Amino acid sequence: MDGDHTGWVNLGIHMQENAAEQILRSNLSEPAMRHAIDIVTLGYAVIPNVFPREHCKEVIAQFERFYRQNAATFDKYRSNRGILPRFTNLHVALPIMTQLFTRNKLLLEVQDFFFGRPASLYTSLYYERGSEQPFHRDTPVFCTRPEYNYFGNTLYLEDTGDDNGCLEVIPGGHLAGELDREAMATRLYGSLDAIPQLDEEGWNEYQKRVVDRCWERGYQAKRVHASAGDCLIWHPQLPHSGTSIKDPSRTRHSFVFHTAPVGVRVYHQHVFFHPSKPFPEMATWEQDMTEGRAVVHHPQGIAFGHPAHQAFPLDQLDLAGLTKVPTTRISTAAALARITA
Ligand SMILES: O=C(O)CCC(=O)C(=O)O
């Protein structure tokens, strides 16, 4: 599966057959152990009350302040229903969001253990309302060598339910196995050397076949109603979706963030659909060291994701009045030396 894997970073414990045994033998704290077991057995875990409600309100207040100051830039991207596209890497502009990662103690304990090295913050998505996304696995766009060294996470800033759209998971769907991705890619693109980095057709076909397999095997979907301050972690292979929003006037502020072992390079579909081919395991990008954790530096600033796909460099935005958090920019090699020393 890992081609010429150099052993610089290992297959995560969450991907190993005896994961549960390793968790139970570990010296994780009791709550971290429970959440780790949920992740390997169900495919997800909810850590309750990671941040107090008051803190969630403060994060939303900073988002609203930022939005107001830049409304002339952003308003035109709202849909006819008033829905704002999701922001990509908003934590770069609002460091109070980065702290939802750096101060998330149990999450860090669990993920450092699974990765076998400190977790780092790779990218994020900020949702003002529910995402209404169909069921999918994230792995085609968060592909590492070795594979599956990645977690998806949400810190809910408001309560979520059927009215404002919540996350829906297929418990156990992470254990439904992997497809023959090279056969799929050869049929779709003619050659394994012609796989695009991102391609909707490949994405849709992969997701449909995974989800069909889950239904054929009798897995059942489950809605996760979370409260403000709860954190949800999902296994890299867990199929999940955002349910439809029944009441479009209701917001569902939530911060989704993507984690990987420090220094690990993350690829897209051209690597995911070609699992037999070795690719460099180590990142070449810089890291913004924040509160002892590596946070991948994104020089392009923030962006609107699907369907707008529009970047907004930070120097063109009004960031006045937002919490600042000290960071130091260093190379990935220096971050590794510092963190693993
Ligand atoms: O929170 C949601 O509605 C879904 C989030 C999601 O599926 C994702 O960001 O991959």
The ligand as an SDF file (V2000), in Angstrom:
LIG
                    3D

 10  9  0  0  0  0  0  0  0  0999 V2000
  -20.3140   19.8300    9.0280 O   0  0  0  0  0  0  0  0  0  0  0  0
  -20.8030   19.4870    7.9750 C   0  0  0  0  0  0  0  0  0  0  0  0
  -21.9210   19.8220    7.5990 O   0  0  0  0  0  0  0  0  0  0  0  0
  -20.0290   18.5710    7.0480 C   0  0  0  0  0  0  0  0  0  0  0  0
  -18.5930   18.8470    7.0740 C   0  0  0  0  0  0  0  0  0  0  0  0
  -17.8840   17.9710    6.1100 C   0  0  0  0  0  0  0  0  0  0  0  0
  -18.3880   17.0010    5.6380 O   0  0  0  0  0  0  0  0  0  0  0  0
  -16.5360   18.2640    5.7370 C   0  0  0  0  0  0  0  0  0  0  0  0
  -16.0800   19.3930    5.9660 O   0  0  0  0  0  0  0  0  0  0  0  0
  -15.8960   17.3580    5.1440 O   0  0  0  0  0  0  0  0  0  0  0  0
  1  2  2  0
  2  3  1  0
  2  4  1  0
  4  5  1  0
  5  6  1  0
  6  7  2  0
  6  8  1  0
  8  9  2  0
  8 10  1  0
M  END
$$$$
